[in-house]
Amino acid sequence: MSYLIHLVEDEPNLNQVLSSYLSKEGWQVRSFTDGDAARQAVRDHPHLWILDIMLPGVDGYQLIREIKEDLASMPVIFISARDAELDRVVGLEIGGDDYLPKPFLPRELVIRARNLLMRSYPLPAAAAAAVSPPILVPPYRLEPDSRILRTEHELVELTSKEFDMLQLFFTHLGQAFTREQLLNRIWGGDYFGSDRVVDDLIRRIRKKMPELRLETLYGHGYRLVRP
């Protein structure tokens, strides 16, 4: 589902980075850099608001009050670099659904946003039945629909290409792939460049996932085998 997200963050670079990460999920993102402009969009009813607390003009506390007065069920995530404990308590007391203190990884915000959207807008039964099941290659668990890779204790931060490569290996366990096949599958047939990008990607994956048995087949390519 293509959700509409309203992001309110007054720091331009962070606003741009967060907007980019949210957009990569296939969501529409409308960003604001001050509370006054965001205030004008309260009645547009996006699927989710992500609010910084400290803003020029109207602050995040006032915004959430107006958002909740207009539509009490509207999901809201607070972000803030101020006193984390105080902001968290106050934000949740006045209607915030989640709180994320700065600094944080953009990917964590994406995950929290996705979880809140799924709770707020449950899939119909037919759509829920079509959700792809997780793929287990212990100690790792790959979740195709949410594009998350986790162990029992933590999430593994992955780039888009790293996830695509892992999904290919996880769904073809034991199958050998040449560099050319991997280039075509991950980068597309119109890619022009060295096939060494495959080796670089494999090297990054191995560094992030040291327990993964991703084997090199010299003179051929790579394959993932069971632990």
C-alpha positions as CSV (number, residue, x, y, z in Angstrom):
1,M,0.0,0.0,0.0
2,S,1.3,3.5,-0.8
3,Y,1.0,5.5,2.3
4,L,1.2,9.3,2.6
5,I,3.6,10.5,5.2
6,H,3.9,14.1,6.5
7,L,7.4,14.7,7.9
8,V,8.1,17.8,9.9
9,E,11.8,18.4,10.5
10,D,13.5,21.9,10.5
11,E,17.0,20.7,9.8
12,P,17.2,20.6,5.9
13,N,19.8,17.9,5.5
14,L,18.1,15.6,8.0
15,N,14.8,16.3,6.4
16,Q,16.2,15.3,3.0
17,V,17.8,12.1,4.3
18,L,14.7,11.0,6.1
19,S,12.4,11.8,3.2
20,S,14.7,9.7,0.9
21,Y,14.6,6.7,3.2
22,L,10.8,6.9,3.6
23,S,10.3,7.3,-0.2
24,K,12.4,4.2,-0.8
25,E,9.6,2.2,0.9
26,G,7.2,3.3,-1.9
27,W,5.5,5.8,0.4
28,Q,4.6,9.4,-0.6
29,V,6.4,11.9,1.5
30,R,5.4,15.5,2.0
31,S,8.0,17.3,4.1
32,F,7.9,20.6,6.1
33,T,10.6,22.6,7.7
34,D,8.5,24.7,10.1
35,G,5.5,24.2,12.2
36,D,3.4,27.0,10.6
37,A,3.5,25.3,7.1
38,A,2.7,21.9,8.6
39,R,-0.2,23.4,10.5
40,Q,-1.8,24.3,7.2
41,A,-1.8,20.6,6.2
42,V,-3.5,19.1,9.3
43,R,-6.8,18.6,7.5
44,D,-5.1,16.8,4.6
45,H,-5.2,13.6,6.7
46,P,-2.0,11.7,5.7
47,H,-1.6,8.2,7.0
48,L,1.1,9.2,9.4
49,W,2.8,12.3,10.9
50,I,6.4,12.3,11.9
51,L,7.1,15.4,14.0
52,D,10.2,17.0,15.4
53,I,9.4,18.7,18.7
54,M,11.6,21.8,18.4
55,L,10.4,23.7,15.3
56,P,10.3,27.3,14.1
57,G,6.9,28.8,14.7
58,V,4.4,26.3,16.0
59,D,6.2,23.5,17.9
60,G,5.5,19.8,17.8
61,Y,3.5,19.8,21.0
62,Q,1.0,22.3,19.6
63,L,0.9,20.5,16.3
64,I,0.0,17.1,17.8
65,R,-2.8,18.8,19.8
66,E,-4.3,20.2,16.6
67,I,-3.7,16.9,14.7
68,K,-5.5,14.9,17.4
69,E,-8.3,17.4,17.8
70,D,-8.9,17.1,14.0
71,L,-8.6,13.2,14.0
72,A,-8.0,11.4,17.2
73,S,-6.9,8.2,15.6
74,M,-4.2,9.8,13.5
75,P,-0.8,8.0,14.1
76,V,2.1,10.3,15.2
77,I,5.8,9.6,15.8
78,F,7.7,12.2,17.7
79,I,11.4,12.8,17.2
80,S,13.5,15.1,19.4
81,A,17.1,16.0,20.4
82,R,16.1,17.6,23.7
83,D,15.6,15.9,27.1
84,A,14.7,12.5,25.9
85,E,12.9,11.2,29.0
86,L,10.8,14.4,29.5
87,D,9.9,14.7,25.8
88,R,9.0,11.1,25.6
89,V,6.6,11.3,28.6
90,V,5.0,14.6,27.5
91,G,4.7,13.5,23.8
92,L,3.0,10.2,24.7
93,E,0.8,11.9,27.3
94,I,-0.6,14.3,24.6
95,G,-1.3,11.6,22.1
96,G,2.0,10.5,20.4
97,D,2.1,6.9,19.4
98,D,5.8,6.5,19.3
99,Y,8.9,8.4,20.2
100,L,12.5,8.4,18.8
101,P,15.3,10.4,20.4
102,K,18.0,11.9,18.2
103,P,20.5,10.8,17.0
104,F,19.0,7.7,15.4
105,L,19.5,5.6,12.3
106,P,17.1,6.6,9.5
107,R,16.4,2.9,9.0
108,E,15.1,2.7,12.6
109,L,12.6,5.4,11.8
110,V,11.5,3.5,8.7
111,I,10.9,0.4,10.8
112,R,9.0,2.2,13.5
113,A,6.9,3.9,10.8
114,R,6.1,0.7,9.1
115,N,5.1,-1.0,12.3
116,L,2.9,1.8,13.3
117,L,1.2,1.9,9.9
118,M,0.6,-1.8,10.0
119,R,-1.0,-1.5,13.4
120,S,-3.1,1.5,12.3
121,Y,-4.2,0.2,9.0
122,P,-4.5,-3.6,9.2
123,L,-4.5,-5.5,5.9
124,P,-7.8,-7.1,4.7
125,A,-7.8,-10.9,5.2
126,A,-7.1,-11.6,1.5
127,A,-4.2,-9.2,1.4
128,A,-2.8,-10.5,4.7
129,A,-2.9,-14.1,3.3
130,A,-0.6,-12.9,0.4
131,V,2.1,-11.6,2.8
132,S,5.4,-13.4,2.1
133,P,6.6,-15.6,5.0
134,P,10.0,-15.0,6.6
135,I,13.0,-17.0,5.3
136,L,15.2,-18.5,8.0
137,V,18.8,-19.3,7.6
138,P,20.0,-19.5,11.2
139,P,20.9,-17.3,13.0
140,Y,19.3,-14.9,10.4
141,R,15.7,-14.2,9.6
142,L,14.9,-12.4,6.4
143,E,11.4,-10.7,6.1
144,P,10.8,-10.0,2.3
145,D,7.8,-7.7,2.6
146,S,9.3,-5.4,5.3
147,R,12.8,-5.8,3.8
148,I,14.2,-6.5,7.3
149,L,17.0,-8.9,8.2
150,R,17.3,-9.7,11.9
151,T,19.0,-12.1,14.3
152,E,17.4,-13.1,17.6
153,H,18.8,-10.0,19.3
154,E,19.2,-7.3,16.7
155,L,18.4,-5.8,13.3
156,V,21.1,-5.9,10.6
157,E,21.4,-2.6,8.7
158,L,21.5,-3.3,5.0
159,T,21.6,-1.3,1.8
160,S,19.0,-2.0,-0.9
161,K,21.5,-3.9,-3.0
162,E,22.7,-5.9,0.0
163,F,19.1,-6.9,0.8
164,D,18.4,-7.9,-2.8
165,M,21.5,-10.0,-2.9
166,L,20.6,-11.8,0.3
167,Q,17.1,-12.4,-0.7
168,L,18.3,-14.0,-3.9
169,F,20.7,-16.3,-1.9
170,F,18.1,-17.0,0.8
171,T,15.5,-18.1,-1.7
172,H,18.0,-20.2,-3.7
173,L,19.9,-21.9,-0.9
174,G,22.7,-24.1,-2.2
175,Q,22.5,-22.8,-5.8
176,A,25.7,-21.5,-7.4
177,F,25.6,-18.1,-9.2
178,T,28.2,-16.7,-11.5
179,R,29.2,-13.0,-11.2
180,E,27.4,-12.4,-14.5
181,Q,24.1,-13.9,-13.2
182,L,24.4,-11.9,-10.0
183,L,25.0,-8.7,-12.0
184,N,21.9,-9.3,-14.1
185,R,19.7,-10.2,-11.1
186,I,20.8,-7.4,-8.8
187,W,21.9,-4.6,-11.1
188,G,19.8,-5.4,-14.2
189,G,20.8,-6.3,-17.7
190,D,21.5,-2.7,-18.7
191,Y,24.3,-2.3,-16.1
192,F,27.6,-1.2,-17.6
193,G,30.7,-1.6,-15.4
194,S,33.0,-4.0,-13.7
195,D,31.8,-7.3,-12.3
196,R,34.0,-6.5,-9.3
197,V,31.0,-4.7,-7.7
198,V,29.7,-8.2,-7.0
199,D,32.8,-9.0,-5.0
200,D,32.5,-5.7,-3.1
201,L,28.9,-6.4,-2.2
202,I,29.7,-9.9,-1.1
203,R,32.6,-8.6,1.1
204,R,30.2,-6.1,2.8
205,I,27.6,-8.7,3.4
206,R,30.2,-11.1,5.0
207,K,31.4,-8.3,7.3
208,K,27.9,-7.6,8.5
209,M,26.9,-11.2,8.7
210,P,30.0,-13.2,9.9
211,E,27.9,-16.3,10.7
212,L,26.5,-16.6,7.1
213,R,28.1,-19.5,5.1
214,L,28.4,-17.6,1.8
215,E,31.0,-19.6,-0.1
216,T,33.3,-18.5,-2.9
217,L,33.4,-20.9,-5.9
218,Y,36.8,-20.0,-7.4
219,G,36.5,-19.5,-11.2
220,H,32.7,-19.5,-11.0
221,G,31.0,-17.3,-8.4
222,Y,29.2,-17.7,-5.1
223,R,26.6,-19.8,-3.2
224,L,24.9,-19.7,0.2
225,V,24.8,-23.0,2.1
226,R,23.0,-24.1,5.2
227,P,24.8,-23.5,8.5
